[in-house]
Amino acid sequence: MEHPGQPRVCAVGEAVELAPRDPDPSVDYEWSLLRAPAGSAATVGGEAVQWFEPDRPGRYRLRLTGGGATHDLSVHAFAAETAPGVGEREGYSADETARTDDLAGDPEEAGVSGPGGSGLRTRGGDDDPERPRIHLRSDVGEDAVRVEADVRPRGRGGDAPRVEFMLDDRDDLTESDVTVEGTTLSVPLDRLPDRARVYAVPVTEDAYGVQDAVDVRRDGGDVVVDRPYDPPEWALDSTIYEVYVRTFAEADHEGSAFEAIRGRLDDLADLGVDTLWLTPVLQHDGAPHGYNITDFFSIASDLGTREEYEALVEAAHDRGMSVLFDLVCNHSARDHPFFEDAYGNPDSEYYSWYEWQEDGEPGTYFEWEYIANFDFTSLDVRRHLLDVVDEWAPLVDGFRCDMAWAVPNGFWREVHDRVKERDAEFFLLDETIPYIPDFQAGLFDMHFDSTTAFCLREVGDGNQRAEEVLDAVEERRRIGFPEHASFMLYHENHDESRYLASYGEAAAFASAGALATLPGAPMVYAGQEFGQLGKRDQLDHGSAREDLREHYRRLLALRGEHPALAHRAALSRVDYEVSEGDADAVVAYAREPADEGADAESVVVALNFAEGTAAVTVDADVGGTDLVAGDAVVDGDGTVAVDDVVVLPVRE
């Protein structure tokens, strides 16, 4: 058994999952409550995995014993009125998620309706306060390590957020060893242990924010500081390409599916792809998407052998590409032998592995009839899935985590720490719709930006103004994602209809420009770049539209070359007017490099989602040549001709 991890945060009335890490299912684990705020009647039960609900603001100290080991864990509870909305907090459970009607996985199979099948909602209203955000910076001085909290914005009453610093119960550092003055925590070097993890949470009268952390270590005679919640640098500005593995190759291809994918890696590299996301590759029940898994340790026989899969990964690495494994933890197929043994058989050793309804049917979401939800209160389930993580993580560069919202936060934290301990550059991408700010606090590195995806589809459909795309991006901060959070941009995937088929050519060309020029890592779904119209059809490489492919190639190349289009480059609004064309279908914005070096050239981007050419003037001194196509697009009066997307340098 390992320590249960970092200190937890929540508000009174929320619940925090308690669970042993790296569990041995044969061991009896026990939780006890050592300390609670005055007046608290909170208790813990006898289960190894349970939900703890603080009832008074303050700090709670709990103890886990089992297998000859003892570990303490701190829980910091804030006032009840600081709790974020459902699904945005530390303590939401899978049961709560099942009761919300705005979370969608596969809309086609779930029967979810709405534009694009996204199942998205708008969080809060204009009168809701912004959730406070925090980013920790550190400085190693001659006598001390100082951790400074950058907090924003102010609360409803105008007061700056207060900062709650926390120490890790695993480290040999106590509150008496540190000094806190306002937003700065200091640790004298002569009190610094070999390792000290420092956490902080911003709190206003309205809400608490997402936890941030620094990890301070002694390395010989040096002191080094890491930021464990930042994404790996290689992933931050990656271009992700989703391969729907069973339809990627031509119908008459020779060899295995893995060999067919391997044969097109050079084409993908030429497009500008540097990260491959392969949909599930494990043994399954025959459904072509592969998410209904029957054996979590074996490669699907219809795709090829394990040796062929590993050869594909190696070939991708040879081309400088990273590979993401699609990790399914929420459920198994009902054809899985464990479920088949458990179904209708309470005496089965696997019965406790699954959630069950009163009618004897397995728990599931959206009435999906071919899967069964795992029960994460079972130590056997957690042990099994951690072994799955250990099996596949060494072969790949990251996990795309399926239905991340449906799996307890505590389990994802354990996965995060487990893979990062082996490889700090391992990448975790969560599929959560809508996205959840607290998933940035040591659970995942990057998040599906479903809010911007939904907006792009609404703009394409004419239901929203193009300028609202900027509102969608700014929503990240308003609901509490900190500045170091990162996002994957997309406008289609295997769960959505093709953007081109749904909204037409003009919108598709413009939306491609949005993916390449807004803050985030763009994702291209296989076939998107050459005009495939069927969502999951066999790809027709022979009928590829070269004009669209070249459009993507130029956009992705420009994004990779220009610092102003990097993930961390600033996004700002610019004033613009549309003298010809559909004004509601046009948006312009500026991007400014994060690095203010000599080559730090800002750009202005203009998008036109409508047919025809829009005449646009922008309130910025821009050059006349479009950086995407190399064409002159600005006339003598300063009017910009925008067919779909133009990127113009800003003159100093």
Residue pairs with C-beta under 8 A, 6 or more apart in sequence:
1 20
1 21
1 22
1 23
1 24
1 27
1 29
1 64
1 66
1 67
1 69
1 71
2 20
2 21
2 22
3 21
3 71
3 73
3 169
3 170
4 18
4 19
4 20
4 21
4 64
4 71
4 73
4 410
5 21
5 73
5 410
5 413
5 414
5 417
6 168
6 197
6 199
6 211
6 213
6 413
6 442
7 73
7 74
7 75
7 76
7 166
7 167
7 168
7 169
7 199
8 16
8 73
8 74
8 75
8 76
8 90
9 75
9 76
9 77
9 78
9 90
9 164
9 166
9 201
9 208
9 211
10 16
10 54
10 75
10 76
10 77
10 78
10 83
10 89
10 90
10 91
11 77
11 78
11 79
11 80
11 81
11 82
11 83
11 89
11 208
12 54
12 55
12 56
12 57
12 77
12 78
12 79
12 80
12 83
13 53
13 55
13 80
13 83
14 53
14 54
14 77
14 83
14 89
14 90
14 91
14 92
15 51
15 52
15 53
15 91
15 92
15 93
16 51
16 52
16 53
16 54
16 75
16 90
16 91
16 410
17 49
17 50
17 51
17 52
17 91
17 93
17 408
17 409
17 410
17 411
18 31
18 44
18 49
18 50
18 51
18 52
18 62
18 64
18 73
18 410
19 48
19 49
19 50
19 376
19 382
19 408
19 410
19 411
19 414
20 27
20 29
20 48
20 49
20 64
20 66
20 379
21 414
21 417
22 386
22 414
22 418
23 29
23 48
23 379
23 382
23 383
24 67
24 379
24 383
25 379
25 380
25 383
27 66
27 67
28 48
28 66
29 48
29 64
29 65
29 66
29 67
29 379
30 46
30 48
30 64
30 65
30 66
31 44
31 45
31 47
31 48
31 50
31 52
31 62
31 63
31 64
32 44
32 62
32 63
32 65
33 42
33 43
33 44
33 60
33 61
33 62
33 63
34 61
34 62
34 63
34 72
35 59
35 60
35 61
36 42
36 54
36 56
36 58
36 60
36 61
37 56
37 57
37 58
37 59
37 60
37 77
38 56
38 58
39 56
40 54
40 55
40 56
40 58
40 60
41 55
42 52
42 53
42 54
42 55
42 56
42 60
44 50
44 52
44 62
47 377
48 66
48 377
48 379
49 376
49 377
49 378
49 379
49 382
50 377
51 91
51 93
52 60
52 62
52 75
53 91
54 60
54 75
54 77
56 77
57 77
57 78
57 79
58 76
58 77
59 74
59 75
59 76
59 77
60 74
60 75
60 76
60 77
61 72
61 73
61 74
61 75
62 72
62 73
62 74
62 75
63 70
63 71
63 72
63 73
64 70
64 71
64 72
64 73
65 71
71 169
71 170
72 169
73 169
74 166
74 169
76 164
76 166
76 201
78 164
78 201
78 203
78 208
81 205
81 206
82 203
82 204
82 205
82 206
82 207
82 208
83 89
83 207
83 208
84 131
84 207
84 208
84 437
84 438
84 479
84 480
85 123
85 124
86 92
86 96
86 100
87 96
87 97
87 100
87 103
87 405
87 434
87 436
88 123
88 131
88 436
88 437
88 438
88 479
88 480
89 438
90 409
90 438
90 441
91 409
92 409
93 408
94 373
94 376
94 406
94 407
94 408
97 103
97 405
97 406
98 363
98 365
98 406
102 119
102 120
102 121
102 434
103 119
103 365
103 405
103 432
103 433
103 434
104 110
104 112
104 117
104 118
104 119
104 120
104 366
104 433
104 495
105 365
105 366
105 402
105 403
105 431
105 433
105 495
106 289
106 291
106 368
106 495
107 113
107 114
107 117
107 118
107 119
107 495
107 496
108 117
108 495
108 535
109 366
109 368
110 119
110 365
110 366
110 367
110 368
111 366
111 367
112 119
112 366
114 120
115 454
115 457
115 458
115 461
115 463
116 453
116 454
116 457
116 458
116 496
116 497
116 502
117 495
117 496
117 497
118 433
118 450
118 453
118 454
118 457
118 496
119 433
120 433
120 434
120 450
120 451
120 454
121 434
123 434
123 475
123 479
124 478
124 479
129 155
129 156
129 204
129 206
129 207
130 153
130 477
130 478
130 479
130 480
131 207
131 209
131 210
131 437
131 478
131 479
131 480
132 151
132 152
132 153
132 155
132 161
132 202
132 203
132 204
132 207
132 208
132 209
132 480
133 151
133 152
133 153
133 202
133 209
133 210
133 477
133 480
133 481
133 482
133 483
134 149
134 150
134 151
134 161
134 163
134 200
134 201
134 202
134 209
134 210
134 211
134 212
134 482
135 149
135 150
135 212
135 482
135 483
135 484
136 147
136 148
136 149
136 150
136 198
136 200
136 212
136 213
136 214
136 227
137 147
137 148
137 150
138 145
138 146
138 147
138 148
138 214
138 216
138 225
139 145
139 146
139 148
140 223
140 225
142 189
143 188
143 189
144 186
144 187
144 188
144 189
145 186
145 187
145 189
145 192
145 196
145 216
145 223
145 225
146 184
146 185
146 186
146 187
147 165
147 184
147 185
147 186
147 187
147 198
147 200
147 214
148 183
148 184
149 163
149 165
149 183
149 184
149 185
149 200
149 202
149 212
150 183
150 483
151 160
151 161
151 163
151 183
151 202
151 209
152 161
154 160
154 161
154 204
155 161
155 204
155 205
155 206
156 204
156 205
156 206
157 205
159 204
159 205
161 202
161 203
161 204
161 209
162 202
162 203
162 204
163 182
163 183
163 200
163 201
163 202
163 203
164 200
164 201
164 202
164 203
164 208
165 178
165 180
165 185
165 198
165 199
165 200
166 198
166 199
166 200
166 201
166 211
167 173
167 174
167 175
167 178
167 196
167 197
167 198
167 199
168 196
168 197
168 198
168 199
170 197
171 193
171 195
171 196
171 197
172 193
172 194
173 187
173 191
173 192
173 193
173 196
177 187
177 188
177 191
178 185
178 186
178 187
178 191
179 185
179 186
180 186
185 198
185 200
187 196
187 198
187 216
189 223
192 216
192 218
192 223
193 218
194 217
194 218
195 215
195 216
195 217
195 218
196 215
196 216
196 217
197 213
197 214
197 215
197 216
197 228
198 213
198 214
198 216
199 211
199 212
199 213
200 211
200 212
200 213
201 208
201 209
201 210
201 211
201 212
202 208
202 209
203 209
207 480
209 480
209 482
210 437
210 438
210 440
210 441
210 480
210 481
210 482
211 438
211 441
211 442
212 229
212 441
212 482
212 484
213 227
213 228
213 229
213 441
213 442
214 225
214 226
214 227
214 228
215 225
215 226
215 227
215 228
216 223
216 224
216 225
217 223
217 224
217 225
217 226
226 424
227 484
228 420
228 442
229 440
229 441
229 442
229 484
230 445
230 484
231 427
231 445
231 446
231 486
232 424
232 425
232 426
232 427
232 445
234 322
234 425
234 427
235 275
235 322
235 398
235 427
235 445
235 446
235 486
235 521
236 486
236 521
236 566
236 567
236 568
237 521
237 559
237 560
237 566
237 567
238 274
238 275
238 322
238 521
239 272
239 273
239 274
239 275
239 521
239 522
239 523
239 524
239 556
239 559
239 560
240 273
240 275
240 276
240 277
240 324
240 488
240 521
240 522
240 523
240 524
241 268
241 271
241 273
241 275
241 276
241 277
241 523
241 524
241 525
241 526
242 277
242 279
242 493
242 494
242 523
242 524
242 525
242 526
243 261
243 276
243 277
243 278
243 279
243 526
244 279
244 289
244 494
244 525
244 526
244 536
245 257
245 261
245 278
245 279
245 280
245 281
245 290
245 303
246 257
246 279
246 288
246 289
246 290
246 302
246 303
247 288
247 536
247 537
247 538
247 539
248 257
248 260
248 261
248 264
248 526
248 539
249 257
249 260
249 261
249 264
249 538
249 539
250 260
250 538
250 539
250 540
250 541
250 542
251 538
253 260
256 303
256 304
256 305
256 308
257 302
257 303
257 304
258 303
258 304
258 305
258 308
258 309
258 311
258 312
259 304
259 308
259 312
261 278
261 312
262 311
262 312
262 315
264 541
265 315
265 316
265 319
265 321
266 319
268 276
268 321
269 319
269 320
269 321
270 553
271 524
271 529
271 549
271 552
271 553
271 556
272 552
272 553
272 556
272 557
272 559
272 560
273 321
273 524
273 556
274 320
274 321
274 322
275 321
275 322
275 323
275 324
275 397
275 398
275 521
276 316
276 321
276 322
276 323
276 324
277 324
277 326
277 400
277 429
277 523
278 323
278 324
278 325
278 326
279 289
279 290
279 291
279 326
279 494
280 289
280 290
280 291
280 293
280 300
280 326
280 328
280 402
281 290
281 299
281 300
281 303
281 309
281 325
281 326
282 290
282 293
282 295
282 296
282 297
282 298
282 299
282 300
282 328
283 293
283 294
283 295
283 298
283 299
283 300
283 301
284 290
284 291
284 292
284 293
284 294
284 300
284 333
285 292
285 293
285 294
285 333
285 334
285 335
285 370
287 370
288 536
289 494
289 536
290 300
290 326
291 326
291 328
291 371
291 402
292 331
292 332
292 333
292 334
292 335
292 370
292 371
293 328
293 332
293 333
293 336
294 332
294 333
294 335
294 336
294 337
295 336
296 332
296 384
296 385
296 388
296 391
297 387
297 388
297 391
298 306
299 305
299 306
299 309
303 309
310 395
312 323
313 323
313 395
313 396
316 322
316 323
317 323
322 396
322 397
322 398
322 427
323 396
323 397
323 398
324 396
324 397
324 398
324 399
324 400
324 427
324 429
325 392
325 393
325 395
325 396
325 398
325 399
325 400
326 399
326 400
326 402
327 388
327 389
327 392
327 399
327 400
327 401
327 402
328 402
328 403
329 374
329 385
329 388
329 401
329 402
329 403
329 407
329 411
330 373
330 374
330 402
330 403
330 406
330 407
331 364
331 371
331 372
331 373
331 374
331 403
332 338
332 339
332 371
332 372
332 374
333 339
333 370
333 371
333 372
334 340
334 343
334 362
334 369
334 370
334 371
334 372
335 370
336 372
338 350
338 353
339 350
339 353
339 354
339 362
339 372
341 348
341 349
341 350
342 348
342 350
342 351
342 353
342 354
343 362
344 360
345 351
350 380
352 375
352 378
352 380
353 374
353 375
353 378
353 380
353 381
353 384
354 362
354 363
354 372
354 373
354 374
354 375
355 362
355 363
355 372
355 373
355 374
355 375
356 362
356 363
357 363
362 371
362 372
362 373
363 372
363 373
363 375
364 371
364 372
364 373
365 373
365 403
365 406
373 406
374 381
374 385
375 381
376 382
376 407
376 408
376 411
382 411
385 411
386 414
386 415
386 418
389 399
389 415
389 418
389 419
390 418
392 399
393 399
393 419
393 422
393 423
393 426
394 422
397 425
397 426
397 427
398 426
398 427
398 428
398 429
398 445
399 415
399 419
399 426
399 427
399 428
399 429
400 429
400 431
401 407
401 412
401 415
401 428
401 429
401 430
401 431
401 444
402 431
403 431
404 412
404 430
404 431
404 432
404 439
404 443
404 444
405 430
405 432
405 433
405 436
409 438
409 439
409 443
412 428
412 430
412 439
412 443
412 444
413 442
413 443
415 428
416 428
416 442
416 443
416 444
417 442
419 426
419 428
420 426
427 445
427 446
428 443
428 444
428 445
428 446
429 444
429 445
429 446
429 447
429 448
429 488
430 439
430 443
430 444
430 446
430 447
430 448
431 448
432 439
432 447
432 448
432 450
433 448
433 450
434 450
434 451
435 447
435 448
435 449
435 450
435 451
435 476
435 481
435 487
436 447
437 479
437 480
437 481
437 482
437 485
438 480
439 447
440 447
440 481
440 482
440 484
440 485
445 486
446 486
446 487
446 488
446 521
447 481
447 485
447 486
447 487
447 488
448 487
448 488
448 490
449 472
449 473
449 476
449 487
449 488
449 489
449 490
449 520
451 472
451 475
451 476
452 469
452 472
452 473
452 487
452 489
452 518
452 520
453 489
453 490
453 491
453 496
454 472
455 464
455 468
455 469
455 471
455 472
456 469
456 472
456 491
456 499
456 511
456 514
457 491
457 496
457 499
457 502
457 503
458 464
458 468
459 465
459 466
459 468
459 469
459 507
459 511
459 585
459 609
460 491
460 499
460 502
460 503
460 504
460 507
460 508
460 511
460 609
461 502
461 503
462 584
462 585
465 584
465 585
465 587
466 510
466 584
466 585
466 586
466 587
466 607
466 608
466 609
467 587
469 514
469 518
469 587
469 607
470 571
470 573
470 587
470 589
473 518
473 519
473 571
476 485
476 487
477 483
486 520
486 521
486 567
487 519
487 520
487 521
488 520
488 521
488 522
488 523
489 514
489 515
489 518
489 520
489 521
489 522
489 523
490 515
490 522
490 523
490 525
491 499
491 511
491 514
491 515
492 498
492 499
492 525
492 528
492 535
493 523
493 525
494 525
494 535
494 536
496 535
497 535
498 527
498 528
498 532
498 533
498 534
498 535
499 507
499 508
499 511
499 528
500 508
500 528
500 531
500 533
500 548
501 533
501 534
503 511
504 611
506 608
506 609
506 610
506 611
506 612
506 644
507 609
507 610
508 548
509 548
509 551
509 643
509 644
509 645
510 585
510 607
510 608
510 609
510 644
510 645
511 609
512 548
512 551
512 552
512 555
512 644
512 645
513 555
513 605
513 607
513 628
513 644
513 645
513 647
514 607
514 645
515 522
515 523
515 524
515 555
516 522
516 552
516 555
516 556
516 558
516 559
516 565
517 555
517 559
517 565
517 591
517 603
517 605
517 645
517 647
518 571
519 567
519 568
519 569
519 571
519 591
520 567
521 567
522 556
522 559
524 552
526 532
526 539
527 539
528 552
529 548
529 549
529 552
529 553
530 541
530 544
530 545
530 546
530 548
530 549
531 543
531 544
531 545
531 548
532 539
532 540
551 644
554 628
554 629
555 628
555 645
558 565
558 627
558 628
558 647
559 565
559 566
562 601
562 603
562 627
562 647
563 569
563 593
563 594
563 595
563 599
563 600
563 601
564 591
564 592
564 593
564 600
564 601
564 602
564 603
565 591
565 603
565 647
566 593
566 594
568 594
569 591
569 592
569 593
569 594
570 591
570 592
570 593
570 594
571 589
571 590
571 591
572 589
572 590
572 591
572 592
573 589
573 590
574 588
574 589
574 590
574 604
574 618
574 619
574 620
575 618
575 619
576 586
576 587
576 588
576 606
576 616
576 617
576 618
576 619
577 616
577 617
578 586
578 614
578 615
578 616
579 615
579 616
579 617
579 639
580 613
580 614
580 615
581 608
581 610
581 612
581 613
581 614
581 615
581 616
581 642
582 608
582 610
582 614
585 608
585 609
585 610
585 614
586 606
586 607
586 608
586 609
586 610
586 614
586 616
586 642
587 606
587 607
588 604
588 605
588 606
588 607
588 616
588 618
589 604
589 605
590 602
590 603
590 604
590 605
590 620
590 650
591 602
591 603
591 604
591 605
592 600
592 602
593 600
593 601
593 602
601 649
601 650
602 649
602 650
603 627
603 647
603 648
603 649
603 650
604 618
604 620
604 622
604 647
604 648
604 650
605 645
605 646
605 647
605 648
606 614
606 616
606 618
606 640
606 642
606 645
606 646
606 648
607 642
607 644
607 645
608 614
608 616
608 642
608 643
608 644
608 645
612 643
613 641
613 642
613 643
614 641
614 642
615 639
615 640
615 641
615 642
616 639
616 640
616 641
616 642
617 637
617 638
617 639
617 640
618 640
620 650
621 650
621 651
622 634
622 640
622 648
622 649
622 650
622 651
623 634
623 648
623 649
623 650
623 651
624 632
624 633
624 634
624 648
625 631
625 632
625 633
625 648
625 649
626 632
626 633
626 646
626 647
626 648
627 647
627 648
627 649
628 645
628 646
628 647
629 646
633 640
633 641
633 642
633 646
633 648
634 640
634 641
634 648
635 641
640 646
640 648
